């Protein structure tokens, strides 16, 4: 079975306060190589930078333990190496699919860290990050010792931004691949029962949950066979 390797973010860049960069805030804002993590803290964009790195650094900066503030949504799926990306405008009409509810905000969502709070909601120091409450599925240890929400939960959070065929591709991926979530931890391929069980622990009337459950019927199983209808 093909293994999906972890998205490498190491080495992570150093996050330093404004004073340590020897520049004023307007200068840092004007420098395309500098990225603001949160109020008063910046890092220099490395050559291997990708948007999910911002979520990993922000989580590392604020979390109080491994299970606090797991990364969710699009960035969690990217770190799991699931095939999330934007969809060209002609694809959905060709497939006869409706565009996802938040298709127009996909790009901004990919640039915005999305963290899930568990016991109490963090204060507003997180700045531009999106914060939602986790549904409580067990998180996993991800790249650079980050915490990621369960992939099915992350998919339900990301679903409003994803076309139907993208969601099917993500489900195919979960059914067919071993995913390396850290240097020592691999997830075995999920089966339909596991995905269905995880969906049952999410809000049953959620539009995203219902949509994923429906699209699961179109996903390819581990042996490459279509399910019987």
C-alpha angles and dihedrals in degrees: 000000000000114000122221108218125218120268104252116228098162133151092044115208121249116261111216136176119256094257092059093060093062092228136100121248094257089053092050091048090051094051109091090203094059122083124196110226098183138323109323097359130098142169135198113248109246124216090254093051118145127170095254088065089071091058092048093050093045092050091048090050096052111024122106097202143000094274097045121100100359115195113252142174123029096350093052090051090050090052089050086052093239113158101259120154140124121288124233113246095247097053101077096048089048091053093041092243128141114238114256115267094250100033093130093057097048094105094050091046090054089054094048122078112234116203129177120220119212116185103012134003113254121239122263096269089102088081114193097008121120113236125196132163116259119237090228103253111148113274123223132225108253139182117324090010092296121153117236128192117243107287093241091052090046089051091052090052092047096042097093088063097045131083117235093253090053091054090048089050090051091050090048088052093051091049096048110033142067104224122210105215096174138359091277106024126078128178116220116227112282120236127217093259092055093049092046090048091051091049089052089062092057125078103295095213095047110126090221094050092049090047094051092047090053094046091049086075089065097048121107115246126230094273093051094252127132115239117253116254 
